[in-house]
């Protein structure tokens, strides 16, 4: 079942083209985005921190100055995840005590986006500590899925995906360590990129309990976590990825029908609901009929039980900054080095797999958009095929690409019915490290086949 987009508004590159061709001014474009937000966001609550006045003043100044030589996003209004610093706006990570403490300067990614011509018109909603597949907190309230207000838009970049899916803005930038870009894209029916780890700087994306310390200087990106864009088409996703990239990315441009793909729809202790498996199998069948070679199993795939355990422990230690676990035990330096060894071994195994396969296809999550709840998804259970399963086990589908630091593109493939509601469904296209643009190109080719 195809799932229609909620908006016919142009994407980022199309918006920039309209401005360059004189079909509309930057000020008109920004004003239209503000009007859309004011009309739509009362039912969605995607925008946490508006910055309309400064955006409009910036737009008027850009109309007078005109585009620079390297500004592919000239005049494009966009939002960005609340957890990125934007000079003059608060960064709270959902904590009330930081709601009046503003960032002194832009995050590196924000600086890059502005240099490319984008206008940040606000920051989008997140869960507390960025640790849920929902997006609600005591500062900014609860974001809803624009396809169904009773459902979550995902998290932790849920406000990001909702703002793009609803048509408020053409694009946004989020972060992902446990599916936080991929799951919102999947839940909301948009495109999302989990970038290769280290590709896009996260300087200026620091937890406020750390960044507010006197003399604090962020010296490194945290393990596993990445910054990645959300958009409504592949071309915008690729451009946003290139703007954020700190190293040049290669393009192979290998036709999809010349590629060998591996599809994974089954992981240990992480069952997939029929609402996701149905559209996924239908998509795989269409690709096979179109002549795309797809294998359904391979001995080259690393042990996913072991990978999930290592991924979960590394993520929990990293997000807690080494604080004791709920059982009171604290990881030792030896524990950490053992995890780094396990990660390096996993990366080598995936490299061997990609010597045979071009891409791996998999669900981004085992369910479609979940109903709102007051506890974090990972602290409770989720309904899968009529049975309650531990919510934490769903992270195995995110860890598939996260632990070995691989890129993964999520594209919409259709829809399914989950707990009585018809909702969007996505697929992730995973590739070798630094093959972000190839993953996006492959996802675009897949989308062209599925939606022909």
Rosetta blueprint (number, residue, H / E / L):
1 X L
2 X L
3 X L
4 X L
5 X L
6 X L
7 X L
8 X L
9 X L
10 X L
11 X L
12 X H
13 X H
14 X H
15 X H
16 X H
17 X H
18 X H
19 X H
20 X H
21 X L
22 X L
23 X L
24 X L
25 X L
26 X H
27 X H
28 X H
29 X H
30 X H
31 X H
32 X H
33 X H
34 X H
35 X H
36 X H
37 X H
38 X H
39 X H
40 X H
41 X L
42 X L
43 X L
44 X L
45 X L
46 X L
47 X E
48 X E
49 X E
50 X E
51 X L
52 X H
53 X H
54 X H
55 X H
56 X H
57 X H
58 X H
59 X H
60 X H
61 X H
62 X H
63 X H
64 X H
65 X H
66 X L
67 X L
68 X L
69 X L
70 X L
71 X L
72 X L
73 X L
74 X L
75 X L
76 X L
77 X E
78 X E
79 X E
80 X E
81 X E
82 X L
83 X L
84 X L
85 X L
86 X L
87 X E
88 X L
89 X L
90 X E
91 X L
92 X L
93 X L
94 X L
95 X L
96 X H
97 X H
98 X H
99 X L
100 X L
101 X L
102 X E
103 X E
104 X L
105 X L
106 X L
107 X L
108 X H
109 X H
110 X H
111 X H
112 X H
113 X H
114 X H
115 X H
116 X L
117 X L
118 X L
119 X E
120 X E
121 X E
122 X E
123 X E
124 X E
125 X L
126 X L
127 X L
128 X H
129 X H
130 X H
131 X L
132 X L
133 X L
134 X L
135 X L
136 X E
137 X E
138 X L
139 X L
140 X L
141 X E
142 X E
143 X L
144 X L
145 X E
146 X L
147 X L
148 X E
149 X L
150 X L
151 X E
152 X L
153 X L
154 X L
155 X L
156 X L
157 X L
158 X H
159 X H
160 X H
161 X H
162 X H
163 X H
164 X H
165 X H
166 X H
167 X L
168 X L
169 X L
170 X L
171 X E
172 X E
173 X E
174 X E
175 X E
176 X E
177 X L
178 X L
179 X L
180 X L
181 X L
182 X H
183 X H
184 X H
185 X H
186 X H
187 X H
188 X H
189 X L
190 X L
191 X E
192 X E
193 X E
194 X E
195 X L
196 X L
197 X L
198 X L
199 X L
200 X E
201 X L
202 X L
203 X L
204 X L
205 X L
206 X L
207 X L
208 X H
209 X H
210 X H
211 X H
212 X L
213 X L
214 X L
215 X L
216 X L
217 X L
218 X L
219 X L
220 X L
221 X L
222 X L
223 X L
224 X L
225 X L
226 X E
227 X E
228 X E
229 X E
230 X E
231 X E
232 X L
233 X L
234 X H
235 X H
236 X H
237 X H
238 X H
239 X H
240 X H
241 X H
242 X H
243 X H
244 X H
245 X E
246 X L
247 X L
248 X L
249 X L
250 X L
251 X L
252 X L
253 X L
254 X L
255 X L
256 X H
257 X H
258 X H
259 X L
260 X E
261 X E
262 X E
263 X E
264 X E
265 X L
266 X L
267 X L
268 X L
269 X L
270 X L
271 X L
272 X L
273 X L
274 X H
275 X H
276 X H
277 X H
278 X H
279 X H
280 X H
281 X H
282 X H
283 X H
284 X H
285 X H
286 X H
287 X H
288 X H
289 X H
290 X L
291 X L
292 X L
293 X E
294 X E
295 X E
296 X L
297 X L
298 X L
299 X L
300 X L
301 X L
302 X L
303 X L
304 X H
305 X H
306 X H
307 X H
308 X H
309 X H
310 X H
311 X H
312 X H
313 X H
314 X H
315 X H
316 X H
317 X H
318 X H
319 X H
320 X L
321 X L
322 X L
323 X L
324 X L
325 X L
326 X L
327 X L
328 X L
329 X L
330 X L
331 X L
332 X L
333 X H
334 X H
335 X H
336 X H
337 X H
338 X H
339 X H
340 X H
341 X H
342 X H
343 X H
344 X H
345 X H
346 X H
347 X H
348 X H
349 X H
350 X H
351 X H
352 X H
353 X H
354 X L
355 X L
356 X L
357 X L
358 X L
359 X E
360 X E
361 X E
362 X E
363 X L
364 X L
365 X L
366 X L
367 X L
368 X L
369 X L
370 X L
371 X E
372 X L
373 X L
374 X L
375 X L
376 X L
377 X H
378 X H
379 X H
380 X L
381 X E
382 X E
383 X E
384 X E
385 X L
386 X L
387 X E
388 X E
389 X E
390 X E
391 X H
392 X H
393 X H
394 X H
395 X H
396 X H
397 X H
398 X H
399 X H
400 X H
401 X H
402 X H
403 X L
404 X L
405 X L
406 X L
407 X L
408 X E
409 X E
410 X E
411 X E
412 X E
413 X E
414 X E
415 X E
416 X E
417 X E
418 X E
419 X L
420 X L
421 X E
422 X E
423 X E
424 X E
425 X E
426 X E
427 X E
428 X E
429 X E
430 X E
431 X L
432 X L
433 X L
434 X L
435 X L
436 X H
437 X H
438 X H
439 X H
440 X H
441 X H
442 X H
443 X H
444 X H
445 X H
446 X H
447 X H
448 X H
449 X H
450 X H
451 X L
452 X L
